[in-house]
Amino acid sequence: MKYKGFYIDITPDDHIVRNDSSGNEVICRGFSFSVFTDETRTEKFDEFTAAVGYEILAEDMEEAEQFAKDVVSCEDKAFRLEQPDFTMGGQI
């Protein structure tokens, strides 16, 4: 999937570790995400997971895609805020 200039691979994952309300580790189903800055997928920007019942409500590809868009939007904004401003003549 391509979103905001990033290339996102979404893979079903049935071994995502989360902590339940009692603090116990539980194994969840969900999705793994790899975000790349290039179409050849050699420059990894980020990777993350989403577990059913934690970050997403259902094991559904449409929901996974929307979650990926939300995370990439937030990460992209944070990344851009951390970068210094540049002009053609150098740093502002």
C-alpha positions in Angstrom: 0.0 0.0 0.0 1.3 3.5 -0.8 0.3 6.4 1.5 1.8 9.9 1.8 4.9 8.9 -0.2 5.5 5.8 2.0 5.3 2.2 1.0 3.6 0.0 3.6 3.6 -3.8 3.8 0.9 -5.3 6.0 1.2 -8.9 7.1 -1.2 -10.9 9.3 0.6 -11.9 12.5 -0.7 -14.4 15.1 2.1 -13.9 17.7 1.9 -10.3 18.9 2.7 -10.0 22.6 0.7 -7.6 24.8 0.0 -7.2 28.5 -3.6 -7.8 29.7 -5.2 -5.7 32.4 -3.6 -7.9 35.1 -0.2 -7.4 33.6 0.1 -10.9 32.2 1.6 -11.4 28.8 -0.9 -12.6 26.2 -0.4 -13.7 22.6 -2.7 -11.9 20.2 -3.6 -12.0 16.5 -3.3 -8.9 14.4 -1.0 -7.4 11.9 2.7 -6.4 11.4 3.5 -3.3 9.5 6.8 -2.3 7.7 7.0 1.2 6.4 9.5 2.1 3.7 10.6 5.4 2.0 11.3 3.8 -1.4 9.3 1.6 -3.8 12.0 -1.1 -3.8 11.5 -1.4 0.0 15.2 -1.1 0.9 15.0 2.0 3.1 12.9 1.1 6.2 11.3 4.1 7.9 9.4 2.2 10.7 7.9 -1.0 11.8 5.1 -1.7 14.3 2.3 -4.1 15.1 -1.4 -3.8 15.9 -3.1 -6.5 18.0 -6.8 -7.3 17.9 -8.5 -6.0 21.1 -5.7 -3.5 21.8 -4.9 -1.2 18.9 -7.6 -2.5 16.5 -11.0 -4.0 17.1 -11.1 -6.7 14.5 -8.8 -8.8 12.4 -9.8 -6.9 9.2 -7.6 -5.6 6.4 -9.5 -2.4 6.0 -9.1 -1.7 9.7 -5.4 -2.6 9.5 -4.9 -0.2 6.5 -6.6 2.7 8.4 -4.5 2.0 11.5 -1.4 2.1 9.3 -2.5 5.4 7.8 -3.1 6.9 11.2 0.3 5.8 12.5 2.2 6.9 9.4 0.5 10.3 9.6 1.5 10.8 13.2 5.1 9.5 12.6 5.5 11.6 9.5 4.4 14.8 11.4 6.8 14.0 14.3 9.7 13.3 11.8 9.1 16.5 9.9 9.0 18.5 13.2 12.4 17.1 14.2 14.1 18.0 10.9 15.8 21.4 10.6 14.5 23.8 8.0 16.6 24.0 4.8 16.5 26.4 1.9 18.5 26.2 -1.4 21.3 28.3 0.2 21.5 26.1 3.4 20.0 25.9 6.8 17.6 28.6 8.0 
